[in-house]
């Protein structure tokens, strides 16, 4: 996930008026974890759809906690309408 996308998500979560502070803090904490993980990645981009599928499968195996964290963030954002 590009860092600029994470920044936009962080700004959107911070600006939410109808979400309790505890939920905002939880989301911002998860986004901070994603940012740290994203910075650690090498940034190599796959060139074909087959390579992308293979890369995703490999990533899910090698980084199960990050995949789970990303899924949690996505679900929390979806649940609040983002």
Phi, psi and omega in degrees: 000123181299148182296328179293327176293318177298320179297317178297319177297316179299318179295319179296316180295317180299324184279350182297125181267332186261016178248130181303148181305324180296318179294319178300314180299319179297314178297316180295325176295315179296320178294324177296321177296317177299319179300314179300316179295319181296322179295327181284341182287155184280346175082007180291131182253132177291152184259337180234165180294325177295319179294322178297314179301315180297317180296318179296314179300315180297318180297318179297326179283317185277341182226057184298326181291320178294320178298315179297318179296316179298317177298319178298315180299314180300317180293319178296317178296318179297321181293336178257007172091017179260000000 
